[in-house]
Amino acid sequence: MKKFLNLFIAISALIGGLSGQVFAASKLIKVDGSSTVFPITEAVAEEFQKENSGIKVMVGISGTGGGFKRFGRGETDISDASRPIKQKEVDLARENNIEYIELPVAYDGLAVVVSSRNTWADHLTVKELKKIWEPDAQGAVTKWSQIRAGFPDTELRLYGPGTDSGTFDYFTEAICAKSGASRGDYTASEDDNVLVEGVSSEANGLGYFGLAYYEQNKDKLKLVAIDDENDVNGRGPIAPSMETVMDSTYQPLARPIFIYVSVQAAQKEEVAKFVDFYLTHAGQLVKEVGYIPLPDTAYQAALERFNARITGSVFGSKGATIGVKIEDLLKRKK
Amino acid sequence: MNNRVINKRLDGLFKALGILTTVFGLSVLLVLFIDVFLDGASRLSLDFFTSFPSRKPEAAGILSAWVGTIWIMAVTGCIALPLGIGSGIYLEEYAPKNRLTALIEISIANLAGVPSVIFGLLGLGLFVRWFNLDRSVLAGGLTLAILVLPVIILSTREALRAIPFSIREASYAVGATKWQTVYCQVLPAALGNIMTGVILAMSRAVGETAPLITIGALTYIAFLPQAPVAFSGEFPFIHLSLQGLFDPFTALPIQIFNWVSRPQKGFSVNASAGIIVLLGITLAMNSVAIILRYRQRKKTRW
């Protein structure tokens, strides 16, 4: 035992200082944030690492808010966000001297769904959605018949994301006109598959979540078309699809999603390379993981924005912003 | 009917009840196993173990997950074993019986019952933020180490208490010191049971998801921590490095959790395959514990 110990000490002493160059210092890019943006960044990271073997990319899922907290403290290089940055988060970043470049990477549609056994609800207006989800509805709006005359007098069962989610922030802003304003007596889960299971197993169920989760569960769910009663965005109820989100007729439940790149981190060659790769390949990869790509010109504009290191948010740090069209986004970029 | 007949009936009834509960527990495990196996067995192949996670379910594997799990377990073991067994020996053999010791004992027993998420929050505040270890292998290992520590201390004490006091007295009688008694008599006799407790505690830690998610390890990682040993042509040919301790990691339960929450059906198949691997590891560890205990019983001389 003692002999072995002496041998061990001798070997480790010998090895000690000499090993530096054998273990090449590898470069690490840290991304964290929204679970909605995660599949896109993951796909980009996967392809990027195939081409650049020396660079490691880690992509976390802390939610948009959680991601911005870490980003603002300088813990991450890039933050995934399913809504624009909020004033609180801007302040945190400023305190720590973090500047950021805001880059849109895709469009996401929020789907309002009911069970495939639901025979009555084909479409809902924004007003009706507000009636269902606003804080005052808590304990008061409990039956389908209360939403629209003609709907059956059966119980209304609601499913939606939890309060940490950027999807929740956006939906409440779009429907109830105030971010975070929602009734609390619904089944909340951060796991969208739980919501899918809930709505599909409940003939009286209604829920909302990202369009990608509807696409994968078409057999069990029925999509509800949304009428915003504003003919500028197309007349009548419109169901979300690749086309209606891209031509901005599916309003107000379509939103751009972003990555925020720290200017300090962008000075590192590997981070700049990653962002460049991201914007060049996003168009094709976004579609592959079930999201709606921006037009090519938008990625081009975003890349120019990144290369010029234009900092700040074009949304004036308001957080969730409703009704942003792709053309507007492009105009604002210039 | 006299008493004898009633007692016999009661006896039979209790036996039936015992069999029923045992069968119930076993069949639940069996149903779980069969269900997971039917779902995931088709994905189990060498590729599954040697591939990194991917956005394509059929190409995704658990390489970074199982390597991460081994790293975490190694760190957890290296920290929790000496600390846990040491504290157990002190509390059982050395500590004076006073109020302070009683307080410590109660605290440890309580800690063993604290939900694992709480340990995750502690790990996030203490190791990730305050010690600035970030989401590293070391932070994860330390968090799980404090999670299993109370369990190891308790099972060590349990094992030591099972050694008859006459053994210690006999040792003192031939002039042995306290340490000699503990090291040469008590510890070897209790080692089997101590190891059983340690392995059971570790097999609990293997499946822990909540504390690791709390410290922020829910992450896509398609690389491995820096290997601790590397070989090269230049002197001294074998190189050691602990850099891997500070690298980010993922682990099996986290990978499974991630896959379960994906919309695509293919990922739930992957999750089932991951669960089979995790169940296999847990079963293997528990079998080792049972074998150790069995051999210990055969060796016992009194």
Interface residues (C-beta under 8 A of the other chain):
Chain A: I11 S12 L14 I15 L18 S19 V22 F23 S26 L28 D32 F38 P39 T41 E42 A43 A45 E46 Q49 K56 V57 M58 V59 G60 I61 S62 E75 D191 D192 N193 V196 A212 Y213 E215 Q216 N217 E288 V289 G290
Chain B: F52 S54 R55 D134 R135 G216 L218 T219 Y220 I221 A222 F223 Q226 A230 S232 E234 F235 P236 I238 H239 L240 S241 Q243 P248 N258 V260 S261 R262 P263 Q264 K265
